[in-house]
Amino acid sequence: MRGSKTPIHTVATWVKRQPPKIKGFLAVVSSIAALVFLRIIVHDHDNLFVASEAVHALGISILIYKLMKENSCAGLSLKTQELTALFLGVRLYCSVVMEYDIHTLLDSATLGTTLWVIYMMRFKLKSTYMEDKDNFALYYVVVPCALLAFVVHPSTSHYIVNRVFWAFCVYLEAVSVLPQLRTMQNTKIVEPFTAHYVFALGVARFLSCAHWILQVVETRGRLLTALGYGLWPSLVLLSEAVQTFILADFCYYYVKSLVGGQLVLRLPAGVV
């Protein structure tokens, strides 16, 4: 049976046997290689940001399919959906009053579908909602994000309220997936559609992070100056990196499970 293993399975098995430091090194090398690849094939890096929003919308579509097909929201975090709706609503407002473009349309579509998911979980499929597993306290993320937004926000010519809102949605987006990760850690077993959704979020976050990193590289740091002065440019990049880092572990186990042909993802303790 050994001869029937695919090269991908062989590589995955080899990586699994490596110590944590080697796995970390391989993750860094893979990320750099992915960034170099994207820099070569994507000429307009703003397309990466559009792709990120499109992948996020795809993830929400997967949730809708799950809810309609299974008539169950088991394993899903209502709190993550509410945080998503909150930062999307704030970002949509900022997009309309500050720079109406393609991102406005994408955010509108994603917000609409997210609100539909919230409605289904709160009313139509309430009996299947695992409220006891979705036990992440929202004030742990909403309050710090709001306070940080008041202190550190863009230094553009827009009204101060709009600048604070802009910063708030950036910070909140970075941690909005935490309740979903807590729910999955509590249940230990993640069914396919939920896993696909969270993996889509991970891909979206990586594309968004890649967009900012490549923009900084291409402009030789001038983008940081364009974003403003003080701590704001650094915190924008840090927020993007935090989002990617938070989901990196899950994405690793997702790919590992997919390569191994497992339909249900089982998370080891301490993964998320």
Disulfide bonds with the S-S distance in Angstrom:
none
